[in-house]
C-alpha cells in the first residue's frame, strides 16, 4: 500500500486579484498566499509520508518577476527530497508562457514530462507507471490524450495531463478531450489540472480535478487544496480531499424577505458571518455578501448603498477584526409593493420611474453611455482600466453591473425621498 498527492494549478507568486488595491484589505494574509499554500502542500506530503507528488500543470503563473520564484521552488523540493519524496509534473498553459524556467536546473527529485511526446516513468518498487505530457506552448488546441499509450498490465497506471476536458464554465479550452478518450486507455487514475474547482469527474476509473490550492479572487471561492490517494493491490482504496488555502474567498447569500427594521438586517448578517467564520477553521476570509428577497427596506438600502456597505464592513471588523475582509455587498433585494404603487400613479414620479426601469439590459443600447465611457478614458490613465482596478471599463460584465446598480440606486432614492434627506 502507498499514498500519493495529486495537486494542480499552484500559480506560484500569483497576486490575489481584487484585494491589494483596498486600504482595509488583510495585507498579511494576502502577501505570498500562493507560496504559503504550497508550503502547506509540502508539509502535508511529509506528514503523510506519501510516495510521490503529482502536479498537473500551472505550477507557475507565467514569467517570473525575478529568480526568487525558482529559488523558492527549489527550497520546497529540497524539503521533499530529504524525505525521499519524488515529484512528477507536467507543464500547463501558464508554465509554457514562462521564459525564465530554463535558466535554473530542475531539482533532482522533480521530473517534468516532455512536451514533445507522452513519456512513461515506471516506479518498480510501487508497481506503478506514470504517463504524462506537458504543454509545448501556451495555446494547445490538439487533443493530447489520444497520444497516451494503453495501460501497462500488472501495474497501477496514472495519466498526468493538463486539460479543459470537454469544457468547464470560466475556463478557456486547452488540450480538449472527452471522458471516453481517457477511459479508453485503461488507466486506474487520471490526474488532471487546469480547472480550479475540485471535481471527481468519474469514479471508475477515477478522473479527478483537484482544483487550485489557493483561491485568487472571488470566483475561486470555497475550500481549495489537493487530494491524497491511497492505493493497494493496483486499486484506489481511498481518496481524501485536503484543504491547503491560507485565505479563503467566500460568497454568502442572505434572505431579507419581510424584514422591516435595519437592526434586524444587521443581526441577520451577523449570524451568517459568524457561521461562515466557523467553517473557515481560523483562516482569514475575503467575503462577498449578497442580500436577496422582498423587503420594505429595499429602497432605503438602494438609495444610499455606500453608507450601508460601510455599516456592514464595520460589523465585520467588530466580529472578526483582521480575520475578515468584506470585498463587496450586493443589494439584490426587491421593494416590490412600494414600486408597484408608485408606477401605478400617472404623475411625474411614476413617469420618471418607468423611464429608469425601461433602461435596456444591453449596455450598447443605452444612449450616450459609450460616449461617457470614451470621455472618462480621456481623463484617466490607461493603467486604471486593467483587471485589478476598482472599475474595469474593459469588461462588459462590469459595465453592465455598474449600470444596474446605478439604476437600482436611482429608484431607491426616488422612492425613499420622503424619508432620509441625505445627499
ZATIMAR-338695 format. One line per 10 residues: their letters; for each residue x, y, z of N, C-alpha, C. Coordinates in steps of 0.2 Angstrom, whole numbers, plus 5000, padded with zeros to 4 digits. Example, Ala and Ser with C-alpha at 12.3 -4.5 7.8 and 13.67 -1.06 7.14 Angstrom:
<lomars>
AS> 5066,4972,5039,5062,4978,5039,5066,4984,5039 | 5064,4989,5035,5068,4995,5036,5064,5000,5039
</lomars>
This chain:
<lomars>
XXXXXXXXXX> 5004,4994,5000,5000,5000,5000,5004,5006,5000 | 5002,5011,4996,5006,5018,4996,5001,5023,4995 | 5003,5029,4997,4999,5036,4996,5003,5040,4991 | 4999,5044,4987,5002,5050,4983,4997,5056,4984 | 5000,5061,4983,4996,5068,4982,4995,5070,4975 | 4989,5072,4974,4988,5075,4967,4986,5082,4968 | 4990,5087,4965,4988,5094,4966,4989,5097,4959 | 4986,5103,4958,4987,5106,4952,4986,5114,4953 | 4988,5118,4947,4986,5125,4947,4989,5128,4953 | 4995,5128,4955,4998,5131,4960,4999,5139,4959
XXXXXXXXXX> 5001,5141,4953,5001,5148,4952,5006,5152,4957 | 5012,5149,4958,5016,5152,4962,5017,5160,4961 | 5017,5164,4966,5018,5171,4966,5012,5175,4962 | 5007,5171,4961,5001,5175,4958,4998,5179,4963 | 4996,5186,4961,4993,5190,4966,4986,5188,4967 | 4983,5190,4973,4976,5189,4974,4972,5195,4971 | 4969,5194,4966,4966,5200,4962,4960,5202,4966 | 4959,5209,4966,4953,5212,4969,4954,5213,4977 | 4960,5212,4979,4961,5214,4986,4967,5219,4988 | 4972,5219,4984,4978,5223,4986,4977,5230,4985
XXXXXXXXXX> 4972,5232,4981,4970,5239,4980,4966,5243,4985 | 4964,5239,4990,4960,5241,4995,4964,5243,5002 | 4963,5248,5005,4967,5250,5011,4965,5246,5016 | 4959,5243,5017,4957,5239,5023,4958,5232,5022 | 4961,5230,5016,4962,5223,5015,4967,5220,5019 | 4966,5213,5021,4971,5210,5025,4978,5208,5022 | 4982,5213,5022,4989,5213,5019,4993,5207,5021 | 4993,5205,5027,4997,5200,5029,4995,5193,5026 | 4988,5193,5026,4985,5186,5023,4986,5186,5016 | 4986,5192,5012,4987,5192,5005,4994,5190,5003
XXXXXXXXXX> 4999,5193,5007,5006,5193,5005,5008,5185,5004 | 5011,5183,4998,5014,5177,4997,5009,5171,4999 | 5002,5172,4998,4997,5167,4999,4998,5161,4995 | 5000,5161,4989,5001,5155,4985,5007,5151,4987 | 5012,5155,4989,5018,5152,4992,5017,5148,4998 | 5013,5151,5003,5011,5148,5009,5007,5142,5008 | 5002,5142,5003,4998,5136,5002,5002,5131,4999 | 5007,5132,4995,5012,5127,4993,5016,5124,4998 | 5018,5128,5003,5022,5126,5009,5017,5121,5013 | 5011,5122,5013,5006,5118,5016,5006,5111,5013
XXXXXXXXXX> 5006,5111,5006,5006,5105,5002,5012,5101,5004 | 5018,5104,5004,5024,5101,5005,5024,5098,5012 | 5022,5102,5017,5021,5099,5024,5017,5093,5024 | 5011,5093,5021,5006,5088,5021,5010,5081,5018 | 5013,5082,5012,5017,5076,5009,5022,5073,5014 | 5025,5077,5018,5030,5074,5023,5026,5071,5028 | 5021,5074,5031,5017,5072,5037,5014,5065,5035 | 5011,5065,5029,5008,5059,5027,5012,5053,5024 | 5019,5055,5023,5024,5050,5021,5022,5047,5014 | 5020,5052,5010,5017,5050,5003,5023,5047,4999
XXXXXXXXXX> 5022,5043,4994,5027,5040,4990,5030,5045,4985 | 5025,5049,4982,5026,5054,4977,5021,5059,4977 | 5022,5065,4973,5018,5070,4972,5017,5072,4965 | 5010,5072,4963,5009,5074,4956,5007,5081,4955 | 5009,5085,4951,5007,5092,4950,5005,5092,4942 | 4999,5093,4941,4996,5093,4935,4995,5099,4931 | 5001,5103,4931,5001,5109,4927,5000,5116,4931 | 5002,5121,4928,5002,5128,4930,5005,5128,4937 | 5011,5126,4938,5015,5127,4944,5017,5134,4945 | 5018,5137,4939,5020,5145,4939,5014,5148,4936
XXXXXXXXXX> 5014,5155,4936,5009,5159,4934,5012,5164,4928 | 5015,5161,4923,5018,5165,4918,5025,5166,4920 | 5028,5171,4917,5035,5173,4918,5036,5176,4925 | 5042,5174,4928,5043,5176,4935,5045,5183,4935 | 5044,5187,4940,5047,5194,4941,5054,5194,4942 | 5056,5189,4945,5064,5188,4947,5065,5181,4948 | 5071,5179,4950,5073,5172,4951,5070,5169,4958 | 5068,5173,4962,5066,5171,4969,5060,5166,4968 | 5056,5166,4963,5051,5161,4962,5054,5154,4962 | 5059,5153,4957,5063,5147,4956,5066,5145,4962
XXXXXXXXXX> 5069,5149,4965,5073,5148,4971,5069,5145,4977 | 5063,5148,4977,5058,5146,4982,5056,5139,4981 | 5054,5137,4974,5053,5131,4972,5058,5126,4974 | 5064,5127,4972,5070,5123,4974,5070,5121,4981 | 5069,5126,4985,5069,5125,4993,5064,5120,4995 | 5058,5121,4992,5052,5116,4994,5054,5109,4991 | 5056,5109,4985,5058,5102,4983,5064,5099,4987 | 5068,5103,4989,5073,5101,4994,5070,5098,5000 | 5065,5101,5003,5062,5098,5009,5059,5091,5007 | 5056,5090,5002,5053,5084,5000,5059,5079,4999
XXXXXXXXXX> 5064,5081,4996,5070,5076,4994,5073,5073,5000 | 5073,5077,5006,5075,5075,5012,5071,5069,5015 | 5065,5068,5012,5061,5063,5014,5060,5058,5009 | 5064,5058,5004,5064,5053,4998,5057,5054,4994 | 5054,5060,4994,5048,5060,4990,5049,5063,4983 | 5047,5060,4978,5048,5062,4971,5042,5066,4969 | 5043,5071,4964,5038,5075,4962,5038,5074,4954 | 5032,5073,4951,5031,5072,4944,5026,5077,4942 | 5028,5081,4937,5025,5087,4935,5024,5087,4927 | 5018,5090,4925,5018,5092,4918,5017,5100,4918
XXXXXXXXXX> 5019,5103,4912,5019,5110,4911,5012,5111,4908 | 5008,5116,4911,5002,5118,4909,5003,5125,4904 | 4997,5128,4903,4997,5134,4898,5001,5140,4902 | 5001,5141,4908,5004,5146,4911,5012,5144,4912 | 5013,5138,4913,5020,5136,4913,5024,5137,4906 | 5020,5136,4901,5023,5136,4894,5024,5143,4893 | 5021,5148,4896,5022,5155,4895,5028,5158,4898 | 5031,5154,4902,5037,5156,4907,5044,5155,4903 | 5047,5160,4902,5054,5160,4898,5060,5159,4903 | 5059,5160,4909,5064,5160,4914,5066,5153,4917
XXXXXXXXXX> 5061,5149,4916,5062,5142,4920,5068,5138,4917 | 5070,5140,4911,5076,5136,4908,5082,5139,4911 | 5082,5144,4914,5089,5147,4917,5091,5143,4923 | 5086,5140,4927,5088,5136,4933,5087,5128,4931 | 5091,5124,4934,5091,5117,4934,5085,5115,4937 | 5082,5109,4935,5076,5106,4938,5079,5103,4944 | 5076,5103,4950,5078,5100,4956,5078,5092,4955 | 5083,5089,4958,5085,5082,4957,5079,5077,4958 | 5074,5079,4962,5069,5074,4964,5063,5076,4960 | 5063,5080,4955,5057,5083,4951,5058,5081,4944
XXXXXXXXXX> 5053,5078,4941,5053,5075,4934,5047,5080,4931 | 5049,5083,4926,5045,5087,4921,5044,5083,4915 | 5038,5081,4913,5037,5077,4907,5038,5081,4901 | 5040,5077,4896,5041,5081,4889,5035,5084,4886 | 5036,5089,4882,5031,5092,4878,5031,5089,4871 | 5036,5086,4869,5036,5083,4863,5032,5077,4862 | 5032,5073,4867,5028,5066,4866,5026,5064,4873 | 5022,5059,4874,5020,5056,4880,5026,5052,4883 | 5028,5053,4889,5033,5049,4892,5030,5045,4898 | 5033,5039,4899,5031,5035,4904,5037,5034,4909
XXXXXXXXXX> 5035,5035,4916,5040,5033,4921,5038,5027,4925 | 5042,5022,4926,5040,5016,4930,5043,5017,4937 | 5039,5016,4942,5041,5015,4948,5040,5008,4950 | 5046,5004,4949,5046,4997,4950,5044,4995,4957 | 5046,4998,4962,5045,4996,4969,5038,4997,4971 | 5034,5001,4967,5027,5003,4969,5023,4999,4964 | 5025,4996,4959,5021,4993,4953,5017,4998,4950 | 5020,5004,4948,5016,5010,4946,5019,5012,4940 | 5015,5014,4935,5018,5018,4929,5014,5025,4928 | 5018,5030,4928,5015,5037,4927,5016,5039,4920
XXXXXXXXXX> 5011,5041,4916,5011,5043,4909,5009,5050,4909 | 5013,5054,4906,5012,5061,4906,5015,5065,4900 | 5012,5071,4898,5014,5075,4893,5013,5082,4895 | 5018,5087,4894,5017,5094,4895,5015,5098,4889 | 5013,5104,4891,5012,5109,4885,5018,5111,4882 | 5018,5112,4875,5024,5115,4872,5023,5122,4872 | 5017,5125,4871,5016,5132,4871,5010,5134,4875 | 5009,5140,4875,5003,5142,4880,4996,5140,4877 | 4996,5140,4870,4989,5138,4867,4990,5132,4864 | 4987,5127,4867,4987,5120,4864,4980,5118,4863
XXXXXXXXXX> 4978,5117,4856,4972,5116,4854,4971,5108,4852 | 4976,5105,4852,4976,5097,4850,4974,5093,4856 | 4971,5087,4854,4969,5083,4859,4975,5078,4861 | 4978,5080,4867,4984,5077,4869,4983,5070,4872 | 4977,5068,4874,4975,5062,4877,4976,5056,4872 | 4975,5058,4865,4975,5052,4860,4982,5050,4860 | 4987,5053,4862,4994,5051,4861,4996,5047,4867 | 4992,5046,4872,4994,5042,4878,4994,5034,4876 | 4998,5030,4878,4998,5023,4877,4993,5019,4881 | 4992,5013,4879,4987,5009,4883,4990,5007,4890
XXXXXXXXXX> 4986,5006,4894,4989,5004,4901,4993,4998,4901 | 4998,4998,4905,5003,4993,4906,4999,4988,4911 | 5000,4981,4909,4997,4976,4913,5001,4975,4919 | 4997,4973,4925,5000,4971,4931,5003,4977,4935 | 5001,4983,4933,5004,4989,4937,4998,4994,4938 | 4999,4999,4942,4994,5004,4943,4996,5010,4939 | 4992,5011,4934,4993,5016,4929,4990,5023,4930 | 4994,5028,4930,4992,5035,4931,4993,5039,4925 | 4988,5043,4923,4989,5048,4917,4989,5055,4920 | 4994,5059,4918,4995,5065,4921,4994,5070,4915
XXXXXXXXXX> 4989,5075,4916,4988,5079,4910,4984,5085,4912 | 4986,5091,4909,4983,5097,4910,4978,5098,4904 | 4972,5099,4905,4967,5099,4900,4960,5102,4903 | 4956,5105,4898,4950,5108,4900,4945,5102,4899 | 4947,5096,4897,4942,5091,4896,4937,5093,4891 | 4931,5092,4892,4926,5094,4887,4923,5101,4889 | 4926,5104,4893,4925,5111,4894,4921,5112,4901 | 4923,5118,4904,4920,5120,4911,4919,5127,4911 | 4914,5130,4914,4912,5137,4914,4918,5141,4917 | 4920,5146,4914,4925,5151,4917,4932,5149,4915
XXXXXXXXXX> 4933,5143,4911,4940,5141,4909,4940,5140,4902 | 4946,5143,4899,4947,5143,4892,4949,5135,4890 | 4947,5134,4883,4948,5127,4881,4956,5126,4879 | 4959,5121,4883,4966,5119,4882,4966,5112,4881 | 4970,5109,4876,4970,5102,4876,4964,5098,4877 | 4959,5100,4873,4952,5097,4875,4952,5090,4873 | 4948,5086,4877,4947,5079,4875,4941,5077,4879 | 4938,5071,4877,4932,5068,4880,4934,5063,4886 | 4929,5062,4890,4930,5057,4895,4931,5050,4892 | 4928,5049,4887,4929,5042,4884,4936,5041,4881
XXXXXXXXXX> 4940,5047,4879,4947,5047,4877,4951,5044,4883 | 4949,5046,4889,4953,5045,4895,4952,5037,4897 | 4945,5036,4897,4943,5029,4900,4946,5024,4895 | 4946,5025,4889,4948,5020,4884,4956,5018,4885 | 4960,5022,4888,4967,5020,4889,4968,5014,4895 | 4963,5013,4899,4963,5008,4904,4967,5009,4910 | 4968,5016,4911,4972,5018,4917,4967,5018,4923 | 4970,5017,4929,4966,5017,4935,4965,5024,4938 | 4969,5029,4936,4968,5035,4939,4971,5040,4934 | 4967,5046,4933,4969,5051,4928,4969,5057,4933
XXXXXXXXXX> 4976,5060,4933,4977,5066,4937,4977,5072,4933 | 4971,5076,4933,4971,5082,4928,4972,5088,4932 | 4973,5093,4928,4974,5100,4930,4971,5105,4925 | 4970,5111,4927,4968,5117,4923,4961,5120,4926 | 4957,5115,4928,4950,5118,4931,4951,5119,4939 | 4950,5125,4941,4951,5127,4948,4946,5125,4953 | 4941,5122,4951,4936,5119,4956,4937,5112,4956 | 4937,5109,4962,4938,5102,4963,4932,5098,4961 | 4934,5093,4957,4929,5089,4954,4931,5082,4953 | 4927,5077,4955,4928,5070,4953,4924,5069,4947
XXXXXXXXXX> 4927,5069,4941,4923,5068,4935,4920,5061,4934 | 4924,5056,4936,4922,5049,4935,4925,5045,4941 | 4921,5040,4943,4924,5036,4949,4927,5029,4947 | 4925,5027,4941,4928,5021,4938,4929,5021,4931 | 4935,5023,4929,4941,5024,4933,4941,5031,4936 | 4945,5033,4941,4945,5039,4944,4948,5044,4939 | 4944,5049,4938,4946,5055,4934,4945,5061,4938 | 4950,5065,4940,4950,5070,4945,4953,5076,4944 | 4950,5082,4945,4952,5088,4945,4953,5090,4953 | 4959,5091,4955,4959,5093,4962,4958,5100,4964
XXXXXXXXXX> 4957,5104,4959,4956,5111,4960,4963,5115,4961 | 4963,5122,4962,4969,5125,4963,4970,5125,4971 | 4976,5126,4973,4977,5126,4981,4976,5132,4984 | 4975,5138,4981,4974,5144,4984,4969,5148,4980 | 4963,5150,4982,4959,5154,4978,4962,5161,4977 | 4961,5164,4971,4965,5171,4970,4960,5176,4969 | 4954,5175,4968,4948,5180,4968,4942,5177,4969 | 4937,5181,4969,4930,5179,4972,4927,5174,4968 | 4929,5173,4962,4926,5167,4958,4929,5161,4960 | 4934,5161,4964,4938,5155,4966,4936,5154,4974
XXXXXXXXXX> 4930,5154,4975,4928,5154,4982,4927,5147,4985 | 4927,5146,4992,4926,5140,4995,4933,5136,4996 | 4933,5131,4999,4940,5127,5001,4944,5126,4995 | 4950,5126,4995,4955,5125,4990,4960,5120,4992 | 4962,5115,4989,4968,5111,4991,4970,5106,4986 | 4971,5100,4989,4973,5094,4985,4969,5088,4987 | 4971,5082,4984,4968,5076,4986,4974,5071,4988 | 4973,5067,4993,4978,5061,4994,4974,5055,4992 | 4978,5051,4988,4975,5045,4986,4979,5039,4989 | 4975,5034,4991,4978,5028,4994,4977,5022,4989
XXXXXXXXXX> 4983,5019,4988,4982,5013,4983,4985,5007,4986 | 4981,5001,4985,4983,4995,4987,4981,4990,4982 | 4985,4985,4980,4984,4980,4975,4981,4983,4969 | 4985,4988,4966,4983,4991,4960,4976,4994,4960 | 4973,4996,4965,4967,4999,4966,4967,5004,4971 | 4963,5010,4969,4962,5015,4974,4957,5013,4979 | 4960,5013,4985,4956,5012,4991,4953,5018,4994 | 4956,5024,4994,4953,5029,4997,4955,5036,4993 | 4951,5041,4993,4953,5047,4990,4951,5052,4995 | 4955,5057,4998,4953,5061,5003,4955,5068,5001
XXXXXXXXXX> 4950,5073,5002,4951,5080,5000,4954,5084,5006 | 4959,5087,5004,4963,5091,5010,4963,5098,5008 | 4961,5103,5012,4961,5110,5011,4968,5112,5012 | 4971,5117,5008,4978,5120,5009,4978,5127,5009 | 4972,5130,5008,4972,5138,5007,4974,5141,5013 | 4977,5147,5013,4978,5151,5019,4974,5157,5020 | 4970,5159,5014,4965,5164,5014,4959,5161,5010 | 4953,5162,5013,4948,5159,5009,4943,5164,5007 | 4941,5163,5000,4936,5168,4997,4929,5164,4998 | 4924,5168,5000,4918,5165,5001,4912,5170,4999
XXXXXXXXXX> 4907,5167,4996,4901,5171,4995,4895,5169,4999 | 4892,5173,5002,4886,5171,5006,4880,5175,5003 | 4874,5172,5004,4868,5175,5001,4863,5175,5007 | 4860,5181,5009,4856,5181,5015,4849,5184,5012 | 4844,5180,5014,4837,5182,5013,4834,5187,5017 | 4832,5193,5015,4829,5198,5019,4822,5199,5018 | 4819,5194,5016,4811,5194,5015,4808,5196,5021 | 4803,5201,5021,4799,5203,5026,4803,5206,5032 | 4809,5208,5032,4812,5211,5037,4811,5219,5036 | 4809,5222,5042,4806,5228,5042,4811,5233,5046
XXXXXXXXXX> 4815,5231,5050,4820,5235,5054,4827,5235,5052 | 4831,5240,5051,4838,5240,5049,4842,5236,5054 | 4840,5236,5060,4844,5232,5065,4843,5225,5064 | 4837,5223,5062,4836,5216,5060,4840,5213,5054 | 4841,5218,5050,4846,5216,5044,4853,5215,5046 | 4855,5219,5050,4862,5218,5053,4863,5212,5057 | 4858,5211,5061,4858,5205,5065,4858,5198,5061 | 4854,5198,5056,4854,5193,5051,4861,5192,5048 | 4864,5197,5046,4871,5197,5043,4876,5195,5048 | 4875,5197,5054,4880,5195,5060,4880,5187,5060
XXXXXXXXXX> 4874,5184,5060,4873,5177,5061,4876,5173,5055 | 4875,5176,5049,4878,5172,5043,4886,5173,5043 | 4888,5179,5045,4896,5180,5045,4899,5175,5050 | 4896,5175,5056,4899,5171,5062,4899,5163,5060 | 4894,5161,5056,4893,5154,5054,4899,5153,5049 | 4900,5157,5044,4905,5156,5039,4912,5156,5042 | 4913,5161,5047,4919,5161,5050,4921,5154,5054 | 4916,5151,5057,4917,5145,5060,4919,5139,5055 | 4916,5139,5049,4918,5134,5044,4924,5136,5040 | 4927,5142,5041,4934,5143,5038,4939,5140,5042
XXXXXXXXXX> 4938,5138,5048,4943,5135,5053,4949,5139,5054 | 4948,5145,5056,4953,5150,5058,4957,5153,5052 | 4955,5152,5046,4958,5156,5040,4955,5163,5040 | 4959,5168,5038,4956,5174,5036,4951,5173,5030 | 4946,5177,5030,4940,5177,5025,4940,5183,5021 | 4939,5182,5014,4938,5188,5010,4930,5186,5007 | 4926,5190,5009,4919,5189,5008,4915,5193,5004 | 4911,5191,5000,4906,5195,4996,4899,5193,4999 | 4895,5198,5001,4888,5197,5004,4883,5199,4999 | 4878,5195,4997,4873,5196,4993,4866,5196,4997
XXXXXXXXXX> 4862,5201,4997,4856,5202,5000,4850,5201,4995 | 4846,5196,4996,4840,5195,4992,4834,5195,4996 | 4828,5194,4992,4822,5194,4995,4818,5200,4994 | 4812,5200,4997,4807,5206,4996,4807,5209,5003 | 4808,5216,5004,4808,5219,5010,4806,5227,5009 | 4802,5229,5013,4801,5237,5013,4807,5241,5014 | 4812,5238,5016,4818,5242,5017,4823,5242,5011 | 4821,5239,5005,4825,5238,4999,4826,5245,4997 | 4822,5250,4996,4823,5256,4993,4828,5260,4997 | 4827,5260,5004,4832,5263,5008,4839,5261,5007
XXXXXXXXXX> 4840,5254,5007,4846,5251,5006,4849,5253,4999 | 4845,5253,4994,4847,5255,4987,4849,5262,4986 | 4845,5267,4990,4846,5274,4990,4853,5276,4992 | 4856,5273,4997,4862,5275,5000,4867,5269,5001 | 4869,5266,4995,4872,5259,4996,4879,5260,4999 | 4883,5265,4998,4889,5266,5002,4889,5266,5009 | 4884,5270,5012,4883,5270,5019,4881,5264,5022 | 4877,5260,5019,4875,5253,5021,4881,5248,5021 | 4885,5249,5015,4890,5244,5015,4896,5245,5020 | 4897,5252,5022,4902,5253,5027,4899,5251,5034
XXXXXXXXXX> 4892,5251,5035,4890,5249,5041,4891,5241,5042 | 4890,5237,5036,4892,5230,5036,4899,5229,5037 | 4903,5233,5034,4911,5232,5035,4913,5233,5042 | 4910,5238,5045,4911,5240,5052,4909,5234,5057 | 4903,5231,5055,4901,5225,5059,4906,5219,5058 | 4908,5218,5052,4913,5213,5050,4919,5214,5054 | 4922,5220,5055,4928,5222,5059,4926,5220,5066 | 4920,5222,5069,4919,5220,5076,4919,5213,5077 | 4916,5209,5072,4915,5201,5073,4922,5198,5073 | 4926,5200,5068,4932,5196,5066,4939,5200,5066
XXXXXXXXXX> 4938,5206,5066,4945,5210,5066,4948,5209,5059 | 4955,5208,5060,4959,5207,5053,4957,5200,5050 | 4953,5196,5053,4952,5189,5050,4947,5189,5045 | 4943,5195,5044,4938,5196,5039,4938,5202,5035 | 4938,5201,5029,4938,5207,5024,4932,5206,5020 | 4927,5211,5020,4921,5211,5016,4923,5214,5009 | 4923,5210,5004,4925,5213,4997,4920,5217,4994 | 4913,5215,4995,4908,5219,4992,4901,5217,4995 | 4897,5221,4995,4890,5220,4997,4885,5221,4991 | 4882,5216,4989,4877,5217,4983,4870,5217,4986
XXXXXXXXXX> 4866,5222,4984,4859,5223,4986,4855,5220,4981 | 4852,5214,4981,4848,5212,4976,4841,5211,4979 | 4839,5214,4984,4833,5214,4987,4828,5218,4982 | 4821,5217,4983,4816,5220,4979,4811,5223,4984 | 4809,5229,4982,4804,5233,4986,4798,5233,4982 | 4795,5227,4980,4790,5226,4975,4784,5230,4976 | 4781,5230,4982,4775,5233,4983,4775,5241,4982 | 4780,5244,4986,4781,5251,4985,4782,5253,4978 | 4786,5250,4974,4787,5252,4967,4781,5251,4963 | 4777,5246,4964,4771,5245,4960,4766,5250,4961
XXXXXXXXXX> 4766,5253,4968,4761,5258,4969,4763,5265,4966 | 4770,5266,4966,4772,5272,4963,4772,5272,4955 | 4773,5266,4952,4772,5265,4945,4765,5266,4943 | 4760,5264,4947,4753,5265,4946,4750,5272,4945 | 4754,5277,4948,4752,5284,4948,4754,5287,4942 | 4750,5290,4938,4751,5294,4932,4754,5301,4933 | 4759,5301,4938,4762,5308,4939,4769,5308,4937 | 4773,5314,4938,4779,5314,4936,4784,5309,4939 | 4783,5307,4945,4787,5302,4948,4786,5295,4945 | 4780,5294,4944,4778,5287,4941,4781,5287,4934
XXXXXXXXXX> 4781,5292,4930,4784,5293,4923,4791,5292,4923 | 4794,5295,4928,4802,5295,4928,4804,5288,4930 | 4800,5285,4935,4802,5278,4937,4802,5273,4931 | 4796,5274,4927,4795,5270,4921,4801,5271,4916 | 4803,5277,4916,4809,5278,4911,4815,5275,4913 | 4817,5275,4920,4823,5272,4923,4822,5264,4922 | 4816,5262,4923,4816,5254,4923,4816,5252,4916 | 4814,5256,4911,4815,5254,4904,4822,5254,4901 | 4827,5256,4905,4834,5256,4903,4835,5249,4900 | 4838,5249,4894,4840,5242,4891,4845,5238,4895
XXXXXXXXXX> 4844,5232,4895,4849,5227,4899,4856,5227,4895 | 4855,5228,4888,4861,5228,4884,4864,5235,4884 | 4870,5235,4887,4874,5242,4888,4875,5245,4882 | 4876,5242,4876,4877,5245,4870,4871,5249,4867 | 4865,5247,4870,4859,5250,4868,4857,5257,4872 | 4861,5258,4877,4860,5264,4882,4862,5270,4878 | 4858,5275,4877,4860,5281,4873,4865,5285,4877 | 4871,5286,4874,4876,5291,4877,4881,5287,4882 | 4880,5281,4883,4884,5278,4888,4891,5277,4885 | 4892,5275,4879,4898,5274,4875,4902,5280,4875
XXXXXXXXXX> 4899,5286,4874,4902,5292,4874,4905,5294,4881 | 4901,5293,4886,4903,5294,4893,4909,5290,4895 | 4909,5284,4893,4915,5279,4894,4921,5282,4890 | 4920,5284,4884,4926,5286,4880,4928,5293,4883 | 4924,5297,4886,4926,5303,4889,4930,5302,4895 | 4928,5297,4899,4931,5295,4905,4938,5292,4903 | 4939,5289,4898,4945,5286,4896,4951,5291,4894 | 4948,5297,4892,4952,5303,4890,4955,5306,4897 | 4951,5305,4902,4953,5309,4908,4957,5305,4913 | 4957,5298,4912,4960,5293,4917,4966,5290,4914
XXXXXXXXXX> 4972,5289,4917,4977,5285,4914,4975,5278,4912 | 4978,5275,4907,4976,5269,4904,4977,5263,4909 | 4982,5263,4914,4983,5258,4919,4977,5258,4924 | 4972,5262,4923,4967,5262,4928,4961,5258,4926 | 4962,5255,4919,4957,5251,4917,4958,5243,4917 | 4963,5241,4920,4965,5234,4920,4961,5230,4924 | 4962,5223,4924,4958,5218,4928,4958,5219,4936 | 4964,5222,4938,4965,5223,4945,4963,5230,4948 | 4959,5234,4944,4957,5240,4946,4950,5240,4949 | 4948,5246,4952,4942,5246,4956,4936,5245,4951
XXXXXXXXXX> 4937,5248,4945,4932,5248,4940,4935,5246,4933 | 4934,5240,4931,4937,5238,4924,4933,5240,4919 | 4934,5245,4915,4930,5248,4910,4931,5244,4903 | 4936,5239,4904,4937,5235,4898,4932,5228,4898 | 4929,5228,4904,4925,5221,4905,4917,5223,4904 | 4914,5220,4899,4907,5221,4898,4903,5220,4904 | 4904,5214,4907,4900,5212,4913,4901,5217,4919 | 4907,5220,4920,4907,5226,4925,4903,5232,4923 | 4903,5234,4917,4899,5240,4915,4892,5238,4916 | 4890,5232,4914,4883,5230,4915,4881,5230,4922
XXXXXXXXXX> 4885,5228,4927,4884,5228,4934,4883,5235,4937 | 4888,5239,4934,4888,5246,4937,4881,5250,4935 | 4879,5249,4928,4873,5252,4926,4867,5249,4930 | 4867,5243,4931,4861,5240,4935,4861,5243,4942 | 4867,5244,4945,4867,5246,4952,4865,5254,4952 | 4867,5257,4947,4865,5264,4946,4858,5265,4946 | 4855,5261,4942,4848,5261,4941,4844,5259,4947 | 4846,5254,4951,4843,5252,4957,4844,5258,4962 | 4850,5261,4962,4851,5267,4967,4846,5273,4966 | 4845,5274,4959,4841,5280,4957,4834,5278,4959
XXXXXXXXXX> 4831,5272,4958,4825,5270,4960,4824,5271,4968 | 4829,5268,4971,4829,5268,4979,4828,5275,4981 | 4832,5280,4979,4832,5287,4981,4826,5290,4980 | 4823,5289,4974,4817,5292,4972,4811,5289,4977 | 4811,5283,4978,4806,5280,4982,4807,5282,4990 | 4813,5283,4992,4814,5285,4999,4815,5292,5000 | 4813,5296,4995,4814,5303,4996,4810,5306,5001 | 4805,5303,5003,4800,5305,5009,4803,5304,5015 | 4809,5300,5016,4812,5298,5022,4818,5302,5023 | 4824,5298,5023,4830,5302,5024,4832,5307,5019
XXX> 4834,5313,5021,4835,5318,5016,4843,5319,5015 | 4846,5313,5013,4853,5313,5013,4856,5314,5006 | 4862,5317,5005,4864,5318,4998,4871,5314,4997
</lomars>
